[in-house]
């Protein structure tokens, strides 16, 4: 990914991106479990406390595995499109069994029932990291809205609105990476302003239109949107 230095107010980086507490570590955003090896260079990192840095790992692993299992229609390690997820499912039979127990097979097809609270917690955490890294905005408080839905279930109008650019009613903070991206075209940014962390695996879009909004697409399957109103 393109390396950009944030020149915003440094005081914003004195606290954990996720809980607002004291910081002592740094956390990758997006989390590495959502990406394949070799990892992108210059992967974004944000300040985090030790509890948040380690506390979300099992939930992120769950979501990454769940998405891959849904796409494959199976929890079998050999059926995974991502070798990393296949290894995780093989090495962690309890995780595989948990996802398998949430699977229902019927004549209509295979359906996985996600643990919604875990999914929303991970999506919120990812969005908090992107908001701080790109917009230089701390969003440690609970968001006003968190949604996630498979891209394939969106109507054409919904997909267009989700994918398309939005005209901002205010510019990002001077010195923030978002401001720099408005002026410097990079290979990892699409014409609509989406930042591609890894092709076909993870992309996101952060903006300040009527507040803070972060959109995320995982594995070109799960579309997520998190908003903090202002």
N, C-alpha and C positions, 0 to 999 in steps of 0.2 A: 504494500500500500504506500501511497505517497506520504512522505514524512513532512509534517507541518508542525512548527513550534507555536504554541499558544502564547500570545503577548497580552492577554487579558489580566485583570486584577488577580494577582497571585494568592490573595487571601481566600479565594473560592476553593483553592486546592488544599486548605488546611484541615479539612474534615472529610470523613468517609462519604463517598458518592452515594451510598445506599441508605445509611442510617443517620448521617450527620454527626456521628461521634468522632472521637479522636482517631486519627489515622496512624498507620505504622507500616502498612504494606501497600502493594499495588496489585490491581486485578486486571486481567485482560478483558477487553470488551470489543468484540464478542468473545465469549468464552471459547477456549480451544477445542472443547468437545464438539462444537458445532462445525468445525473446520477439519479438512483432511490434511495429512502430511504430503509434501512439505508445507509448513505453515507460511502464510504471507509474511513478508518482511515488514518491519515497522508496525506490527499489530498494536492497535491502540491500548493503552493502559490508563487506569484512573486510580486515584488514591482510595484506599479501603482500610477498614479496621480488620484485625485478624479474624474476628468472629464472622463478619460478612464474607470475607475472602474465602474462608473454608466452609462456612455454613450452607452455602448455596450449591456446592459441588454435586452432591447426590441428586438434588432436584434438577440441575442442569443436565446431568447424565441421564436421568429418567426421561426428560423431554426429548433429548437428542435421540435416544433409543426408541422412544414411542413414535416419533415422526418417521424414523426409518422402518419400523415394523409396520406402521400403517401403509406406507408406500409399497412395501413388499407383500403386505397381506399375510404376514407370518412373523413369528418370533425366532425362527430357525436362523442361527448365525450364518449359515452358508447362503441364505436367501437375501442377505443384506447387500444393497448396492454400495455401501460404504464399508471398507475393510475395518476401519476403526470401530464401528458399531458392532460388526460381527465379532471382533475380539472381546469387546466389553460384555456382550451377551454370553459368550462362551466362558469367560472368566468369572462372571457373576450370575450364577444360576438362579439366585433368589430374585434378582431384578427381572430376569427373563420370565420367571414364574409369575411375578406380580403383574407384568404386562400381559402375559398369556391368560391370566385369570380374568382380565378385563375384556377379553375377546369374545364376541358372539358370532357364531357362524349360522347362517340361515340360507334358504333358497335365494334370498335377495342379495346375499353377499356376506362379506366379513366386515364386522364393525368392532372398533376398539373404543372403549369408554374411558376417556382420560380422567385423571385425578385433577379436577379443574383448579382447585386451590393451589396445587403445586405448579401447574402450568402458568397461571396468572402471576404467581410470585416470581417465577423465572423471567417472564416477559417484562414485568415491571422493573426488575433488577437490570436487565439488559438495556431498557429504555433510559433508566437513570444514568447508566454509564455513558450512553451515547449523547444524552443531553449535556452532561458535564464536559465530555471530550470535545464535542463539535460546537456547542452553543456557549460553553463556559457558564452554564446555568446549573446551580445546585437544585436538585428535585428530590431531596431526601424525604419529603412528606408524601403521604398517600396520594396517588393520582386520582383525578376526578372520573376517569373512564379508562377501562382496559378491555379490549376486545381481541379475539382471535378466531379466525375461521379459515378453512381450506380455500385456497384461491379458486379451485374448481367449483365451489358452491356459490361464488359471487355471481351476481347478474352482470351483464355487460356494462351497465351504467355504474354499478358499484366498483367493478374492476377498473374502469376508466378513471373514476374519481380517486381510487386508491393509488393507482400507478402514476397519475398525472402530476405535474408541478402545480404549486399554488402560489399566487402572488402574495408576497409578504406585506403586511401593513406596517412593519417596522424592520429595520436592518438588525442583524445580529450584533452582539457587543463588538466594539472596535478591538481588533487584535485576536478575536476568537478564530478558530479554524473555519467555522462556517463563513465568516466574513472573507477570509482568505480564499475559500473555495469559490466565492462569487466572482473573484478577480482572476484566479489562476485555474485554467482548465487542466484536469489531471486524467490519467488513463483509468483511474478507479472510480470516476464519477460519470454517470450516464447523463444524457441531455436533460432528463427530467430531474436531475439532482440526486439520484440514488447513489449511495456510496457502496461499491461492491467490495466486500471484504474478501470473498472468494467466489468465483463464478460458479453458479448452480448450487452453491451451498449457503451463502449468507449475504444479504444486502440490507441496507437501512437508509432511512431518510429522516433528518431532524430539521424542524422548522419552528418558527415563532409566529404562527398565524392564529391570532386570537388566544394566545397562550403558548405553552410548550407542547409540541406534538412530535412523537417519534413513531415511525412506521418501520416494521421489520418483516422480512420474508426469510423463512428458514427452509432450506432444501427445496426451494421453489414450490413449496407445498402449503406451508402455514403462514397466513397473512396476519400480522399483529399490529395493533394501533393503541398507543398510550397517550393520554392527554392530561395536561395540567392547565386548568383555566386560570386566567389572570384578570 
